Amino acid sequence: MTLDGMLAAAAQRAPDAVALIEGDRRTTYAALDTLVSQAAALLLARGVGAGDRVVIALDNSAEMVAAYFGAMRAGAVAVPLMAGPRSDRLPAAVADCAPRAAIVDESTLRNPAAKDALAAVPAVVLHAASGAGAEFTAGLASVTVPATWPPHGDTDLAAIIYTSGSTGEPRGVMLSHRNFEANARSIVAYLGLTAADRVMCVLPFYYVYGLSLLHTHVAVGGSIVIENRAAFPNVVLDGMAAHEVTGFAGVPSTFALMLHRSNLDQATLPRLRYVTQAGGAMPPAKIEEWRARGPKTDFFVMYGATEAAARLTFLPPADIVRKAGSIGRPIPGVEIRVVTDAGRVAAPGEVGELVARGDNISAGYWRRPDETAARFGPDGYRTGDLGYADDEGFLFLVGRQHDMIKVGANRVGAREIEDVLHEHPAVLEAAVVPAYHDLLGEVPIALVSLREAVDDAGQVLRGFVAARMPAYKVPARVMVLPELPKLSGSGKLDRPALRRLGSGAAAGAGA
């Protein structure tokens, strides 16, 4: 089934069911399906053909969802990107995918680089609530919807999702309708989603984790509560209560913000039945703090990649204490092997690279044949993540290949040091990166943000790690920052920016 077909099926089953909630605005499945058809007709009228790329730079909204599914219904490829004047990935993405059309909001054009890039796009449609910029909504209302749509199937490309690689340079992950649909069905199965579910979505739809919330709830006919003010955690909590959400999803910084700057302890959320976390490692200490202070409900630790259409593994809530630190087991329909440098399957407890296979795995990167050949093949997708499986098959990560720090003859995983730092009660967030050292080659550098001021924080935290780990794993320096750099919108840590900060650190300094 195609994604736009999945939406049409939901609208046929329950046309009056609520698909999207945005404050006081509610959009039913029938109304959303109509908007999707209108968006598809508008794109066709603007010259969009089969396989053409359509850039969509809009905040989460019914219009964004209509443009996203509408591009697919027109037989085109959706390219969702961050909206607004800080949309720094848009110029490179436009140059890379050469879109036939773009649907953008007015604020995006305030970025001179984005405006220049969009000047080369044959059809640019503006979206605004009213006034001269309301071209998109006016077009939806006036377009004639055709009786049939261009043929497209589940193996066709549905979207290109741009993600930053280890260098920070954006690359387009090609994902088919089948990739997305297979992943959505697996997530629906292990979360037990039904039409009665209603998820609070603070994650942007240009981010594959955010898209997975949209896809899964459309698949079952559930509701998505859109909240674009994630920086205000009490607003999010109030919305969760007011709309009686049954699910909540976040990345580690989402939970850190709610733990540190919200009324979480006083929140009453009787309908909430599960919470999911992905988008980077959340240290066990922070998970336990959330479970102690947050709503008493199932907590799913998950692991995935854009290249997997979102999800690869999940840790059942029943195992969250017994298997603390684990990313769980593969989701239904996915096989993961731990492969050593020698190319053999690792023994239990032996570290290797995680290699994944399944219908959800991408065919590769847009216009990057060499990188595609290096990461994708008959054995599966090479994730670049290093980890091991225990004797029960539960997976544990130790770090990414490019995040392994070679301290003399020892290899150190950044994540293991980060987990220890997060055990200190004053640490809000922590990241560990390598820095050059004349004698040892590399040493670990820790970058942290704190909940509260700590006198001589660098020495205190180095001593905290030294009491728990071998000397070669103790950070040579601890840099205290007001906030760790994040990727715009998704809230994930900006690893390239962190490495740049760490590379300028003088090894051996205290703090």
C-alpha positions as CSV (number, residue, x, y, z in Angstrom):
1,M,0.0,0.0,0.0
2,T,1.2,3.6,-0.7
3,L,1.2,6.1,2.1
4,D,-1.5,8.3,0.4
5,G,-3.5,5.1,-0.1
6,M,-3.2,4.3,3.6
7,L,-4.7,7.7,4.4
8,A,-7.5,7.2,1.9
9,A,-8.3,3.9,3.5
10,A,-8.5,5.5,6.9
11,A,-10.8,8.1,5.6
12,Q,-13.0,5.5,4.0
13,R,-13.2,3.4,7.2
14,A,-14.1,6.4,9.5
15,P,-14.5,9.6,7.6
16,D,-15.6,11.6,10.7
17,A,-12.8,10.4,13.0
18,V,-10.4,13.2,14.0
19,A,-7.0,12.9,12.3
20,L,-5.3,16.1,13.4
21,I,-5.7,18.4,16.4
22,E,-4.1,21.9,16.4
23,G,-5.3,23.8,19.4
24,D,-9.0,24.4,18.8
25,R,-8.8,23.2,15.1
26,R,-9.7,19.7,14.3
27,T,-9.3,18.0,10.9
28,T,-11.3,14.8,10.2
29,Y,-9.9,12.0,8.1
30,A,-12.4,12.9,5.3
31,A,-11.4,16.5,5.4
32,L,-7.7,15.7,5.4
33,D,-8.1,13.3,2.5
34,T,-9.8,16.0,0.5
35,L,-7.0,18.4,1.3
36,V,-4.5,15.8,0.1
37,S,-6.3,15.4,-3.2
38,Q,-6.5,19.2,-3.6
39,A,-2.8,19.5,-2.9
40,A,-2.0,16.8,-5.4
41,A,-4.2,18.5,-8.1
42,L,-2.5,21.8,-7.4
43,L,0.9,20.2,-7.9
44,L,-0.1,18.5,-11.1
45,A,-1.5,21.9,-12.4
46,R,1.9,23.4,-11.6
47,G,3.7,20.9,-13.9
48,V,4.8,18.3,-11.3
49,G,5.1,14.9,-12.9
50,A,5.9,11.3,-11.8
51,G,9.2,11.1,-9.8
52,D,9.6,14.9,-9.5
53,R,10.7,16.2,-6.1
54,V,8.6,18.5,-4.1
55,V,10.2,20.5,-1.3
56,I,7.9,21.2,1.6
57,A,9.1,23.7,4.2
58,L,6.1,24.2,6.5
59,D,5.7,23.9,10.2
60,N,3.6,20.9,11.4
61,S,0.0,21.6,10.4
62,A,-2.8,20.2,8.4
63,E,-1.4,22.0,5.4
64,M,2.0,20.4,5.8
65,V,0.4,17.0,6.0
66,A,-1.7,17.7,2.9
67,A,1.3,18.8,1.0
68,Y,3.3,15.8,2.1
69,F,0.7,13.1,1.2
70,G,-0.4,15.3,-1.8
71,A,3.0,15.1,-3.4
72,M,2.8,11.3,-3.2
73,R,-0.7,11.2,-4.6
74,A,0.5,13.2,-7.6
75,G,3.2,10.5,-8.1
76,A,6.0,12.8,-6.9
77,V,8.5,12.5,-4.1
78,A,8.0,14.6,-1.0
79,V,11.1,16.3,0.4
80,P,10.1,17.7,3.9
81,L,12.5,20.3,5.3
82,M,12.7,22.7,8.2
83,A,10.7,25.9,7.7
84,G,11.7,29.4,8.8
85,P,14.6,31.8,8.5
86,R,17.0,29.3,10.2
87,S,16.4,26.6,7.6
88,D,20.1,26.2,6.9
89,R,19.7,22.7,5.3
90,L,17.3,23.9,2.6
91,P,19.8,25.5,0.2
92,A,22.0,22.3,0.0
93,A,18.9,20.1,-0.2
94,V,17.4,22.1,-3.1
95,A,20.7,22.0,-5.0
96,D,21.0,18.3,-4.4
97,C,17.5,17.1,-5.3
98,A,16.6,19.7,-8.0
99,P,12.9,19.9,-7.1
100,R,10.2,20.7,-9.6
101,A,8.1,22.5,-7.0
102,A,8.3,23.9,-3.5
103,I,5.6,24.7,-0.9
104,V,7.1,27.1,1.6
105,D,6.0,29.6,4.2
106,E,6.9,33.3,4.0
107,S,9.3,33.1,7.0
108,T,11.5,30.6,5.1
109,L,12.1,33.3,2.4
110,R,13.6,35.6,5.0
111,N,16.7,33.4,4.8
112,P,18.6,35.0,1.9
113,A,20.4,31.7,1.1
114,A,17.0,29.8,1.0
115,K,15.4,32.5,-1.1
116,D,18.3,32.3,-3.6
117,A,18.1,28.5,-3.8
118,L,14.4,28.6,-4.3
119,A,14.7,31.0,-7.2
120,A,15.9,28.1,-9.3
121,V,12.8,26.0,-8.5
122,P,10.2,26.2,-11.4
123,A,7.1,26.4,-9.2
124,V,7.2,27.9,-5.7
125,V,3.9,28.1,-3.8
126,L,3.7,30.3,-0.8
127,H,1.7,29.4,2.3
128,A,0.4,31.9,4.9
129,A,-2.7,32.1,7.1
130,S,-4.0,35.1,5.1
131,G,-3.1,37.9,2.8
132,A,-0.9,37.8,-0.3
133,G,1.1,34.8,1.0
134,A,-2.0,32.6,1.2
135,E,-1.4,31.2,-2.3
136,F,-1.3,27.6,-1.2
137,T,-4.6,27.6,0.7
138,A,-6.3,29.7,-2.0
139,G,-5.1,27.1,-4.6
140,L,-6.4,24.2,-2.5
141,A,-9.9,25.8,-2.4
142,S,-10.0,26.6,-6.2
143,V,-8.3,23.7,-7.9
144,T,-10.3,21.0,-9.8
145,V,-9.6,17.5,-8.5
146,P,-9.1,14.9,-11.3
147,A,-11.0,11.6,-11.4
148,T,-7.8,9.6,-11.5
149,W,-4.2,9.9,-10.3
150,P,-0.9,9.1,-11.8
151,P,0.0,5.5,-11.2
152,H,2.4,4.8,-8.3
153,G,3.1,1.8,-6.2
154,D,4.6,0.7,-2.9
155,T,8.1,0.2,-4.4
156,D,8.2,3.8,-5.8
157,L,10.1,6.5,-3.9
158,A,7.8,8.3,-1.4
159,A,10.2,10.8,0.2
160,I,13.8,12.0,0.5
161,I,14.6,12.8,4.1
162,Y,17.8,14.9,4.5
163,T,19.9,14.0,7.5
164,S,23.3,15.1,8.6
165,G,26.2,12.7,8.3
166,S,29.2,12.6,10.5
167,T,30.6,15.7,8.8
168,G,27.3,17.6,9.1
169,E,26.8,17.7,5.4
170,P,23.2,16.9,4.6
171,R,22.5,13.8,2.5
172,G,19.2,12.6,1.2
173,V,17.9,9.2,2.4
174,M,15.6,7.6,-0.3
175,L,12.6,5.9,1.3
176,S,9.9,4.1,-0.6
177,H,6.2,3.7,0.3
178,R,7.0,0.1,1.3
179,N,9.8,1.2,3.6
180,F,7.5,3.6,5.5
181,E,4.5,1.3,5.5
182,A,6.5,-1.8,6.7
183,N,8.0,0.3,9.6
184,A,4.7,1.8,10.5
185,R,3.1,-1.7,10.8
186,S,5.8,-3.0,13.0
187,I,5.6,0.0,15.4
188,V,1.8,-0.4,15.5
189,A,2.3,-4.0,16.5
190,Y,4.6,-3.5,19.4
191,L,2.9,-0.4,20.7
192,G,-0.5,-1.9,20.3
193,L,-1.9,1.2,18.6
194,T,-5.6,1.4,17.7
195,A,-8.0,4.0,16.4
196,A,-8.5,5.1,20.0
197,D,-4.9,6.3,20.4
198,R,-4.0,10.0,20.4
199,V,-0.4,11.0,20.4
200,M,1.2,14.3,21.4
201,C,3.6,15.3,18.6
202,V,6.2,17.8,19.4
203,L,8.7,16.4,16.8
204,P,8.8,18.0,13.4
205,F,7.5,16.1,10.4
206,Y,10.7,16.7,8.4
207,Y,12.4,14.5,11.0
208,V,11.8,10.7,10.5
209,Y,10.8,10.1,14.1
210,G,8.1,12.8,13.7
211,L,7.0,11.2,10.5
212,S,6.7,7.8,12.2
213,L,4.1,9.3,14.6
214,L,2.1,10.5,11.6
215,H,2.4,7.3,9.6
216,T,1.5,5.0,12.5
217,H,-1.6,6.9,13.6
218,V,-2.8,7.3,10.1
219,A,-2.4,3.5,9.7
220,V,-4.8,2.8,12.5
221,G,-7.0,5.8,12.1
222,G,-5.8,7.4,15.4
223,S,-5.3,11.1,16.2
224,I,-2.2,13.3,16.1
225,V,-2.1,16.3,18.5
226,I,0.3,18.9,16.9
227,E,2.2,21.1,19.3
228,N,4.9,23.3,17.7
229,R,5.9,24.9,21.0
230,A,8.2,22.2,22.4
231,A,10.5,24.8,24.0
232,F,7.7,25.4,26.5
233,P,7.3,22.1,28.3
234,N,4.4,23.2,30.5
235,V,2.4,24.1,27.4
236,V,3.1,20.6,26.2
237,L,1.9,19.1,29.5
238,D,-1.2,21.2,29.5
239,G,-2.0,20.1,25.9
240,M,-1.5,16.5,26.9
241,A,-4.0,16.8,29.7
242,A,-6.5,18.9,27.7
243,H,-6.5,16.5,24.7
244,E,-6.3,13.3,26.8
245,V,-3.4,11.9,24.8
246,T,-2.6,8.3,25.1
247,G,1.0,8.5,23.9
248,F,4.0,10.8,24.0
249,A,7.3,10.7,22.1
250,G,10.5,12.6,22.5
251,V,14.3,12.7,22.1
252,P,16.6,12.9,25.1
253,S,16.6,16.7,25.1
254,T,12.8,16.6,25.2
255,F,12.8,14.7,28.4
256,A,15.7,16.7,29.8
257,L,13.7,19.9,29.2
258,M,10.6,18.5,30.9
259,L,12.5,17.1,33.8
260,H,14.3,20.4,34.4
261,R,11.9,23.1,33.4
262,S,8.3,21.9,33.8
263,N,5.7,21.0,36.3
264,L,6.1,17.4,35.6
265,D,5.8,16.3,39.2
266,Q,2.3,17.8,39.4
267,A,1.1,16.7,36.0
268,T,-2.1,14.5,35.9
269,L,-2.4,12.5,32.7
270,P,-4.8,9.6,33.4
271,R,-5.2,8.6,29.7
272,L,-1.5,8.4,29.0
273,R,-0.6,4.7,28.5
274,Y,2.9,4.8,26.9
275,V,5.9,7.0,26.3
276,T,8.6,6.4,23.6
277,Q,12.1,7.7,23.4
278,A,14.5,7.6,20.4
279,G,16.7,10.0,18.6
280,G,19.9,9.3,20.5
281,A,21.0,7.5,23.7
282,M,19.1,8.5,26.8
283,P,21.3,7.4,29.8
284,P,19.7,4.9,32.2
285,A,20.0,7.5,35.1
286,K,17.8,9.9,33.2
287,I,15.3,7.2,32.3
288,E,15.0,6.2,35.9
289,E,14.6,9.9,36.9
290,W,11.7,10.2,34.4
291,R,10.1,7.0,35.6
292,A,10.3,8.2,39.2
293,R,9.0,11.7,38.6
294,G,6.9,11.4,35.4
295,P,3.6,9.7,34.7
296,K,3.5,6.0,35.8
297,T,3.2,4.4,32.4
298,D,5.0,2.2,30.0
299,F,8.3,3.6,28.8
300,F,9.7,2.3,25.5
301,V,13.4,2.8,24.7
302,M,13.8,2.7,20.9
303,Y,16.7,2.8,18.4
304,G,16.6,3.5,14.7
305,A,17.9,5.5,11.8
306,T,16.6,7.6,9.0
307,E,17.9,4.9,6.7
308,A,15.5,2.5,8.4
309,A,12.4,4.7,7.9
310,A,12.6,5.3,11.7
311,R,12.8,2.2,13.8
312,L,15.1,-0.8,14.2
313,T,14.8,-2.0,17.8
314,F,12.7,-1.4,21.0
315,L,13.1,-2.4,24.6
316,P,9.9,-3.7,26.1
317,P,8.9,-1.7,29.3
318,A,9.0,-5.0,31.3
319,D,12.7,-5.2,30.7
320,I,13.7,-1.6,31.3
321,V,15.2,-2.3,34.7
322,R,16.5,-5.8,34.1
323,K,18.2,-4.7,30.8
324,A,19.1,-1.1,31.7
325,G,21.2,0.5,29.0
326,S,19.9,-1.8,26.3
327,I,18.3,-0.7,23.1
328,G,16.3,-4.0,23.1
329,R,15.7,-6.4,20.3
330,P,14.8,-5.9,16.6
331,I,11.3,-4.8,15.8
332,P,9.0,-7.2,13.9
333,G,10.2,-7.7,10.4
334,V,13.8,-6.6,11.0
335,E,16.9,-8.7,11.5
336,I,20.0,-7.2,13.1
337,R,23.4,-8.9,13.2
338,V,26.5,-7.8,15.1
339,V,29.4,-8.1,12.7
340,T,33.1,-7.9,13.6
341,D,35.9,-6.2,11.7
342,A,36.7,-9.7,10.3
343,G,33.2,-10.0,8.8
344,R,31.9,-12.7,11.0
345,V,28.9,-12.6,13.4
346,A,30.0,-11.6,16.8
347,A,29.7,-13.9,19.8
348,P,27.5,-12.8,22.8
349,G,29.3,-9.9,24.5
350,E,31.7,-9.3,21.5
351,V,31.6,-5.8,20.0
352,G,30.9,-5.3,16.3
353,E,28.9,-3.1,13.9
354,L,25.2,-3.4,13.8
355,V,24.0,-4.5,10.4
356,A,20.2,-4.4,9.7
357,R,17.9,-6.0,7.1
358,G,14.2,-5.6,6.5
359,D,11.5,-4.1,4.2
360,N,12.0,-0.8,6.0
361,I,15.6,-0.3,4.9
362,S,16.3,2.4,2.4
363,A,17.7,1.7,-1.0
364,G,20.5,4.3,-0.3
365,Y,21.4,8.0,-0.6
366,W,20.1,10.3,-3.4
367,R,22.9,10.9,-6.0
368,R,25.6,9.3,-3.8
369,P,26.4,5.9,-5.4
370,D,29.7,5.5,-3.6
371,E,28.4,6.1,-0.2
372,T,25.3,3.9,-1.0
373,A,27.5,1.0,-2.0
374,A,29.6,1.4,1.1
375,R,26.6,1.4,3.5
376,F,24.0,-0.8,1.7
377,G,24.3,-4.2,0.2
378,P,23.1,-7.8,0.2
379,D,24.0,-8.2,3.9
380,G,22.0,-5.2,4.9
381,Y,22.5,-1.6,6.0
382,R,25.7,-0.9,7.9
383,T,24.5,1.4,10.6
384,G,28.0,2.6,11.7
385,D,26.9,1.9,15.3
386,L,29.1,-0.4,17.4
387,G,27.5,-2.6,20.0
388,Y,27.0,-6.2,21.2
389,A,24.3,-8.7,21.9
390,D,24.0,-10.4,25.3
391,D,23.2,-14.1,25.7
392,E,19.5,-13.3,25.5
393,G,19.8,-11.3,22.2
394,F,19.4,-7.9,23.8
395,L,21.5,-5.3,22.1
396,F,23.7,-2.7,23.7
397,L,25.4,0.2,22.0
398,V,29.0,1.3,22.9
399,G,29.2,4.2,20.3
400,R,29.5,5.1,16.7
401,Q,32.5,4.1,14.7
402,H,33.6,7.7,14.3
403,D,32.9,8.4,18.0
404,M,35.3,5.7,19.2
405,I,38.2,7.4,20.9
406,K,41.6,5.8,20.6
407,V,43.5,6.6,23.8
408,G,46.9,5.1,23.3
409,A,46.3,1.3,22.8
410,N,42.8,1.5,24.3
411,R,39.5,2.1,22.4
412,V,36.9,4.0,24.4
413,G,33.2,4.4,23.6
414,A,31.9,8.0,24.1
415,R,28.6,6.7,25.3
416,E,30.0,4.7,28.3
417,I,31.6,7.9,29.7
418,E,28.4,9.9,29.0
419,D,26.3,7.4,30.9
420,V,28.5,7.8,33.9
421,L,28.5,11.6,33.7
422,H,24.7,11.5,33.6
423,E,24.7,9.7,37.0
424,H,25.9,12.9,38.7
425,P,22.9,14.8,40.0
426,A,24.1,18.1,38.7
427,V,24.5,17.0,35.1
428,L,21.6,17.9,32.8
429,E,23.2,16.8,29.5
430,A,26.6,15.4,28.6
431,A,28.5,14.6,25.4
432,V,32.0,13.1,25.0
433,V,34.2,13.8,21.9
434,P,37.8,13.1,21.0
435,A,40.6,15.7,21.0
436,Y,44.1,15.4,19.7
437,H,46.9,14.5,22.1
438,D,50.7,14.6,21.3
439,L,51.5,11.4,23.2
440,L,48.2,9.4,23.3
441,G,46.8,10.3,19.9
442,E,43.4,11.1,21.3
443,V,41.8,11.8,24.7
444,P,38.2,12.1,25.7
445,I,36.7,15.6,26.2
446,A,33.4,16.0,28.0
447,L,31.0,18.8,27.3
448,V,28.2,19.2,29.8
449,S,25.3,21.5,30.8
450,L,24.3,21.6,34.4
451,R,21.0,21.8,36.4
452,E,22.7,23.9,39.0
453,A,26.1,25.6,39.5
454,V,28.9,23.4,40.9
455,D,32.1,24.9,42.3
456,D,35.1,23.7,40.2
457,A,32.8,21.6,38.1
458,G,35.5,20.3,35.8
459,Q,37.5,18.7,38.7
460,V,34.4,17.5,40.5
461,L,33.1,15.7,37.4
462,R,36.5,14.3,36.4
463,G,36.8,12.9,39.9
464,F,33.3,11.5,39.7
465,V,34.3,9.6,36.5
466,A,37.7,8.6,37.9
467,A,36.0,6.8,40.9
468,R,34.0,4.7,38.5
469,M,36.1,4.1,35.4
470,P,39.8,3.3,34.5
471,A,42.1,6.3,34.2
472,Y,42.2,6.3,30.4
473,K,38.5,6.8,30.3
474,V,38.5,9.9,32.5
475,P,37.9,13.1,30.4
476,A,41.1,15.1,30.0
477,R,38.9,18.2,30.2
478,V,35.3,19.0,31.1
479,M,33.8,22.0,29.3
480,V,30.7,23.5,31.0
481,L,28.3,25.1,28.5
482,P,25.0,26.9,29.2
483,E,23.4,24.4,26.7
484,L,24.8,21.7,24.4
485,P,24.4,22.5,20.7
486,K,21.4,20.9,19.0
487,L,20.3,20.2,15.5
488,S,17.5,22.7,14.6
489,G,14.0,21.3,15.2
490,S,14.7,17.7,16.0
491,G,16.5,18.5,19.3
492,K,19.1,15.9,18.8
493,L,22.7,16.7,19.8
494,D,24.7,18.4,17.0
495,R,27.6,15.9,17.0
496,P,29.7,17.7,14.4
497,A,29.4,21.0,16.3
498,L,30.4,19.2,19.6
499,R,33.4,17.7,17.9
500,R,34.5,21.1,16.7
501,L,34.2,22.4,20.2
502,G,36.1,19.5,21.6
503,S,38.9,19.7,19.0
504,G,39.9,23.1,20.3
505,A,40.2,21.9,23.9
506,A,43.7,21.8,25.4
507,A,44.2,18.3,26.7
508,G,45.0,18.0,30.4
509,A,43.3,21.2,31.5
510,G,40.8,21.0,34.4
511,A,37.6,22.7,33.3
